[in-house]
Amino acid sequence: MRKAIATVCLSGTLPDKLDAAAAAGFDGVEIFENDLIASPWSPERLRDRCADLGLSVELYQPFRDFETVDPEALRRNLRRAEHKFDLMERLGAETLLVCSSVSEDAVADADLAADQLRALADRAERRGLRIAYEALAWGRHVDTWQRSWEIVRRADHPALGLCLDSFHVLSRSRQQTDVSAIADLPGDKLFFLQLADAPRLRMDVLQWSRHHRLFPGQGAFDLPGFTGNVLAAGYRGPLSLEVFNDVFRQSAPRRAAVDAIRSLVALEEAVAPRLPAPVTERIELAAPVAAPRPTGFAFVEVAVAGDAVTPVARALAAMGFAHVGQHRSKPVQLWQQADARVLLNSGGSAATAVSALGVQTSDPTESAKRAHAFLAPAVPRERGPNEAELPAVAAPDGTQVFFCRSGAGEADWLGDFILSGTPPAVATRLTQVDHVALAQPFDYFDEATLFYRAVLGLDPRHDSEFAAPFGLVRNRAVTDPRGLVRIALHGTVLRRGDWSPGVPDPQHVAFATDDVFAAARAMRERGVPLLSVSDNYYDDLDARLDLDPALLARLRECQVLYDADERGEFLHFHTEVLGSRVFFEVVQRVGEYAGYGVANAPVRMAAHRQARRQRQAH
Amino acid sequence: MRKAIATVCLSGTLPDKLDAAAAAGFDGVEIFENDLIASPWSPERLRDRCADLGLSVELYQPFRDFETVDPEALRRNLRRAEHKFDLMERLGAETLLVCSSVSEDAVADADLAADQLRALADRAERRGLRIAYEALAWGRHVDTWQRSWEIVRRADHPALGLCLDSFHVLSRSRQQTDVSAIADLPGDKLFFLQLADAPRLRMDVLQWSRHHRLFPGQGAFDLPGFTGNVLAAGYRGPLSLEVFNDVFRQSAPRRAAVDAIRSLVALEEAVAPRLPAPVTERIELAAPVAAPRPTGFAFVEVAVAGDAVTPVARALAAMGFAHVGQHRSKPVQLWQQADARVLLNSGGSAATAVSALGVQTSDPTESAKRAHAFLAPAVPRERGPNEAELPAVAAPDGTQVFFCRSGAGEADWLGDFILSGTPPAVATRLTQVDHVALAQPFDYFDEATLFYRAVLGLDPRHDSEFAAPFGLVRNRAVTDPRGLVRIALHGTVLRRGDWSPGVPDPQHVAFATDDVFAAARAMRERGVPLLSVSDNYYDDLDARLDLDPALLARLRECQVLYDADERGEFLHFHTEVLGSRVFFEVVQRVGEYAGYGVANAPVRMAAHRQARRQRQAH
């Protein structure tokens, strides 16, 4: 299917937006009126530029407050429309989006609306143009697709059809039947389809729409279901994004355009199985490789520049990891305890950071093909003779994702290491990587969600927000259904300014244990730089939860944090920050607890600051 | 009156917050529970630190979901309370804030609530503590102050009283009588007063409260009216701020604390005249100097570092300004046309910027005293012999505000200049400074509003937001009632990131004219680098407004922008950016138009980018 994007989705002046849309691979654009008005380029120049870039001008939008007016206002509105028709001819746009009126003067009269829109469509038809009428969710009288359809049906004009916008439809639809009835509309009256996702928010629908829309797959709406109904009705125009979002409005447009088209590829994939065969035979949907789901972390790589290798290596050793191998051609150490594997890579120049995740799948080559279908940038790698071909892509925050074959084998990545024969000791009861937590740059949070969802097939869960000592923090995990690969994304709700005394963009690797107290005691004895927890925290736990005094005493003694939900318990502790932003966590999940102990994060963050201050004081 | 602040208002760990509150001059704090829990400091250490800083611990907060529970839950809740009472004794806090329950298990039973709160108050009283009960606006059953009062009245216990929070009261009050009835409450049952302002938003009240509260005077609520009623009732506790705000949560706490206490000084000043004499005799309200209102701009100073003096001076000359004087001891040129005066100061090292505003008042000394009462930082200045003493303070964005005597005189600032005798030519029809537009750093927008409101007595008006090419922009003007001093504040809605191709923190000076077309033609002839306007803009004006064709032709020919409201018209044009961020505007107001042509700002911004690109291409 053709893919288009409204210029209002992207930041910049019109040339920036067109270049970004073309570079990402879009087939067409909706030209947003305000972008054109502000542009110093004439419509003809814009038309030529679009043609050069291989972009069609799918829509000119929006035209407001047209219908159900008095005759004098109708005359003025038709005059206004003729001016816009002139412009569309110069621009090469065939379809004009007309939004349902929000004017206080508009009257509730479907026949009058149909008459006046018919008059408009007549004029459009004479020029070979057409009108797509859209119900705004906050329209004065026409605020549902059903009402807009009733008017289009009554007008019964070949140059007048509907524009369906997923936000306007889904923000107002409380019942599934509201949406499924779209499948019964005549396809030739569906002139245009605008797509936007959104989080569920309890606020004024206009503000919700203007500030919080997202690309499909980033929010809470059922876009595949909605789109499936529109396609089932027979719509064959482009899938076109119209997303008003405060963050995307000021993000780098080329990057946002890639995020945008990725959302449409993922949407097509999600829609395909929902469509009846007669429909899928008539339209061609993108079909990215259905790669196997990831089955676990093969490894987590930490980049340790120069002398920073020492504190991280020392911490891992004290945590009971053994240095079991050395890469054949690169300055990379393999550390292991049970099934938890950490690579220390001292080959780069950047500060200490989680640089790569090794994700196990049963077919790395297919996984990489899928990633490329979703525009994940491939990471070029140098490979020594006889070394494994490990395909890798870069996540939005720059973390590299390697696809590793599940289980051992000749071609497996472990073969690239010279193993020392040191056993992967289990001294401190760690069993595997539980999750990796990665701070997302402010602008990339929703992009990262979609990336992991599309590329790795992980599901977003556990959306939350908490008040950290230095500002609000947003959290979201992406996990596979069995919890074998858990990535905890977090980021500030607002971009930080000058006052930023917290750990900048913290990252951590959490290891699972089957006995958090044994692990904590062993690690303390072995000299791991563990984080001290405020006594006030345990006093509050006692007040709040009335825990078994013996458990409380052990938590306090071992400096272990505690969380519980209706499904189970979570016990965990942390190291100090090693280098500028990386630390380790040890977690024990009891029962079916599936969260990340987010309630304790402010305590951990204040403790990290205290530890840093004490280090600085020495 | 004593002034307090809840630690939740400020960013940082608890020591950061206490230091900031003390430095700003607060008398006390409310300790927010989560701040204490995360703090590695013991309650005793915190108590000592507060004592050292001269801060009393006015409140410990919040205690949640206490009342109307079953007997077993009551037992658990009383146990929890006893733990918190222990803590309060260690901390030196006498009052505990209990919020009305939000639990789904809470029942609508005022007698049961009264009974259970009485049991809690009994326990508190035994320790010399007391309970302040507060109705949350989203409480399960108790969601208005009237309902919380009914329960406190029924409980009739000396250790149980009300906490009134302006947000909870005013967000729910649609009628004035809801608030004025507070004056009839018995003063000795008003245990605590929490103050917060907020903008009027149409959203879920909990989200509104948690993210968008402001310091008094920064929002839309009638805080003076509310506070006046509370004081009239006989409340004699502290004025205490409790402001949850996403921006303040991550702002530098020392700066936010100054903003906070400034809001309370302004509030006291605003409350005083509303109170009946018997009340004001019993309490002591802050009384900053009632300085005279500003009567106009004496001058606008532009800092021009080194060689940048040339383009700005050249532009002023071409705009018809004459270089009429030179400062006696400083590298400052005076340029003038009619009553518009611009100082070019090449004494600094910073890039070209609006560095100072000269504001005329009838008594500069009194104006400066008032500014100091509002904690405006004084700007130290070197003064040559016989030069005028010009008191100056720094606005939040660093712009210096000089207080200048209205009219001429011996001590006037003009006497510091050696006048060349060149007449202040009127070649291009400029008459005076219309307004100065200053970009506010992201965190300081609301602080700036309060600063100008308190220090200069200007009123905030024309709040708006528009979609600029590179993201959303927020606007607000602060003006005196007669429009003699207009300052247009603007800033990004979100802090910008790496993609920032617009003019960084743009500033401009707008000069008034009585004939914008004559001014535009004259300036074009004289070679002023005027900004070209997109032809698309005029096509759209024509389509939208059906203007007189002759007017439209003149606008297009002279490249003048147009706006209109129900009160009048606004015609204006701009220069290119001179240096990195400063440009000039020429405006003509027709009729009573009082705005700033914000609708045209995106066109201007896109044009500035185009001009910059063309310059770079040469």
Contacts between the chains, C-beta under 8 A, distances in Angstrom:
chain1	res1	chain2	res2	distance
A	8	B	467	7.7
A	11	B	469	7.3
A	11	B	470	5.5
A	11	B	471	6.4
A	11	B	499	6.3
A	12	B	469	6.1
A	12	B	470	6.7
A	12	B	501	7.0
A	13	B	469	5.1
A	13	B	606	5.0
A	13	B	609	5.7
A	13	B	610	7.4
A	16	B	501	7.7
A	33	B	540	7.5
A	34	B	467	6.8
A	34	B	602	6.3
A	35	B	469	7.9
A	36	B	536	5.6
A	37	B	534	6.8
A	37	B	536	5.1
A	37	B	537	5.5
A	37	B	540	4.8
A	37	B	602	7.9
A	37	B	603	6.5
A	38	B	469	6.4
A	38	B	534	6.4
A	38	B	536	7.7
A	38	B	537	7.4
A	38	B	602	4.8
A	38	B	603	4.7
A	38	B	605	7.4
A	38	B	606	3.8
A	38	B	607	7.7
A	39	B	534	5.9
A	39	B	536	6.1
A	39	B	606	6.3
A	40	B	532	6.9
A	40	B	534	4.8
A	40	B	606	6.9
A	40	B	607	6.4
A	40	B	610	4.6
A	41	B	534	7.9
A	42	B	535	6.5
A	42	B	536	7.3
A	43	B	536	7.3
A	76	B	546	6.4
A	79	B	543	7.7
A	79	B	546	6.7
A	80	B	543	4.9
A	80	B	544	6.5
A	83	B	539	6.8
A	83	B	542	6.4
A	83	B	543	3.5
A	84	B	543	6.2
A	87	B	536	8.0
A	87	B	539	6.6
A	201	B	203	7.9
A	201	B	204	7.9
A	201	B	207	8.0
A	202	B	203	6.8
A	202	B	204	3.8
A	202	B	207	7.0
A	203	B	201	7.9
A	203	B	202	6.8
A	203	B	203	3.7
A	203	B	204	6.2
A	203	B	207	7.2
A	204	B	201	7.9
A	204	B	202	3.8
A	204	B	203	6.2
A	207	B	201	8.0
A	207	B	202	7.0
A	207	B	203	7.2
A	246	B	471	7.4
A	246	B	472	5.7
A	246	B	493	6.1
A	246	B	494	5.6
A	247	B	494	6.6
A	249	B	467	6.7
A	249	B	470	7.8
A	249	B	471	4.8
A	249	B	472	6.0
A	250	B	470	5.7
A	250	B	471	3.1
A	250	B	472	7.6
A	250	B	492	7.2
A	250	B	494	6.4
A	250	B	496	6.1
A	250	B	497	7.0
A	250	B	499	6.8
A	250	B	500	8.0
A	251	B	497	7.2
A	251	B	499	6.1
A	252	B	498	6.8
A	252	B	499	3.9
A	253	B	499	7.4
A	441	B	497	7.7
A	442	B	497	6.4
A	443	B	497	5.5
A	467	B	8	7.7
A	467	B	34	6.8
A	467	B	249	6.7
A	469	B	11	7.3
A	469	B	12	6.1
A	469	B	13	5.1
A	469	B	35	7.9
A	469	B	38	6.4
A	470	B	11	5.5
A	470	B	12	6.7
A	470	B	249	7.8
A	470	B	250	5.7
A	471	B	11	6.3
A	471	B	246	7.5
A	471	B	249	4.8
A	471	B	250	3.0
A	472	B	246	5.7
A	472	B	249	6.0
A	472	B	250	7.6
A	492	B	250	7.2
A	493	B	246	6.0
A	494	B	246	5.6
A	494	B	247	6.6
A	494	B	250	6.4
A	494	B	494	6.9
A	494	B	495	6.6
A	495	B	494	6.6
A	495	B	495	4.2
A	495	B	496	7.8
A	495	B	497	6.2
A	496	B	250	6.1
A	496	B	495	7.8
A	497	B	250	7.0
A	497	B	251	7.2
A	497	B	441	7.8
A	497	B	442	6.5
A	497	B	443	5.5
A	497	B	495	6.2
A	498	B	252	6.8
A	499	B	11	6.3
A	499	B	250	6.8
A	499	B	251	6.1
A	499	B	252	3.8
A	499	B	253	7.4
A	500	B	250	8.0
A	501	B	12	6.9
A	501	B	16	7.7
A	532	B	40	6.9
A	534	B	37	6.8
A	534	B	38	6.4
A	534	B	39	5.9
A	534	B	40	4.8
A	534	B	41	7.9
A	535	B	42	6.5
A	536	B	36	5.6
A	536	B	37	5.1
A	536	B	38	7.7
A	536	B	39	6.1
A	536	B	42	7.3
A	536	B	43	7.2
A	537	B	37	5.5
A	537	B	38	7.4
A	539	B	83	6.8
A	539	B	87	6.6
A	540	B	33	7.6
A	540	B	37	4.8
A	542	B	83	6.4
A	543	B	79	7.7
A	543	B	80	4.9
A	543	B	83	3.5
A	543	B	84	6.2
A	544	B	80	6.5
A	546	B	76	6.3
A	546	B	79	6.7
A	546	B	80	8.0
A	602	B	34	6.2
A	602	B	37	7.9
A	602	B	38	4.8
A	603	B	37	6.5
A	603	B	38	4.7
A	605	B	38	7.4
A	606	B	13	5.0
A	606	B	38	3.8
A	606	B	39	6.3
A	606	B	40	7.0
A	607	B	38	7.7
A	607	B	40	6.5
A	609	B	13	5.7
A	610	B	13	7.4
A	610	B	40	4.6
